[in-house]
Amino acid sequence: MSIRILHIMAGGTVGGAENIFLEDILALSGSSELVQAVVTRNVSHRVKKLREKKIPVYTAAFSKWWLWPTRRVIKKAIRKFKPDIVQYWMGRAGSYAVEGSHVNVAWYGGYYNRTKRFASCTHHIVLTKDLQRHVIDSGADAEDVSIIHTMASFEKNVIHIARSELDTPEDAVVLLGLARLHWKKGFDVLLNALVELPQCVAWIAGDGPLRCELEELADELDVKNRVRFLGWRNDRERLLAACDIVAFPSRYEPFGTVMVDAWAMKKPLVAADAKGPAAYVQNGVDGILVPKDDVAAFAGAVKKIIDDPALRNKIVAGGWHKYQSTFTPKAFVQDSLELYKKLVRN
């Protein structure tokens, strides 16, 4: 008999956690052992992909001021779908938790306040060991916290984006950044590093509150002609296929799916040592890890990869090995099914 999972997600129109949410559910849709439904904001591209997989979707506003309309939608979905498990993705969703005969499960993509956001949840899914420590330190029993790693899933023969489409010379070394344009993501470090990397062009795929500020900084540093601000993209696999190096300068990163994307697409990774990358990147083995906010070190790491093909090949091979061992859709689905079965048995 199939396990019935209702996923609850507020989320923004775009974002890294939102990508994880969508891609995880789509991966799980291939299992005959699960039946899924979703309550989420009415974000057209996300709803469309879910419904293409015949997954029922209930839409709600998730307003932080008017809670009852969203609670009504969630209660209706529970009544109609009759889930065995309700999984609340991130803190906003957790604040709408409904108790009942089902099991309430929390999902952590960051250091959320368990007692404030997930008080009604009896089990907690986290992405990393440090998030596991955070939840246990908040008072949860260790047996009630499970690490389920995220994954990357790309087509085998991705058609990369033509550099001419992005006004980029064929002989340029392309550094790709994938993230929201927020102080936490450290794109100012990347722009400053470009000053020392005249052969490089940066593609920055993301949007956010710092776009104007970053554009002004690129102008001040006289690197504007070597930066392409692409906005949010839904074709990151094509950008990954076309780039030379994945640049990941985040100051704050509980995990960082950009790492997994780079490994899955066999691209060398340069990452700052925020908590997520510091826990998963083996320096010189599957990436180059540099201190946060260190422009010279970041530029130096990029130069190493450009100047040392043997190092580049070693890092790419190491990243591919780590991806295959831990971050494939098969591994994610297997780990998720094992947990869901255990929760239903209990």
MOZI-V230696 format. One record per residue. SS is DSSP state (~ for helix, > for strand, _ for the rest). Layout:
SS
SS
This chain:
_
_
>
>
>
>
>
>
>
_
_
_
_
_
_
~
~
~
~
~
~
~
~
~
~
~
~
~
_
_
_
_
_
>
>
>
>
>
>
>
_
_
_
~
~
~
~
~
~
~
~
~
_
_
_
>
>
>
>
_
_
_
_
_
_
_
_
~
~
~
~
~
~
~
~
~
~
~
~
~
~
_
_
_
>
>
>
>
>
~
~
~
~
~
_
_
_
_
_
_
_
_
>
>
>
>
>
>
_
_
_
_
_
~
~
~
~
_
_
_
_
_
>
>
>
>
_
_
~
~
~
~
~
~
~
~
~
_
_
_
_
~
~
~
>
>
>
_
_
_
_
_
_
_
_
_
_
_
_
_
_
_
~
~
~
~
_
_
_
_
_
_
>
>
>
>
>
>
_
_
_
_
~
~
~
_
~
~
~
~
~
~
~
~
_
_
_
_
_
>
>
>
>
>
>
_
_
_
_
_
~
~
~
~
~
~
~
~
~
~
_
_
_
~
~
~
>
>
>
_
_
_
_
_
_
~
~
~
~
~
~
~
_
_
>
>
>
>
_
_
_
_
_
_
_
_
~
~
~
~
~
~
~
~
_
_
_
>
>
>
>
>
_
_
~
~
~
~
~
~
_
_
>
_
_
_
>
>
>
>
_
_
_
_
~
~
~
~
~
~
~
~
~
~
~
~
~
_
~
~
~
~
~
~
~
~
~
~
~
~
~
~
~
~
~
~
_
_
~
~
~
~
~
~
~
~
~
~
~
~
~
~
~
~
~
_
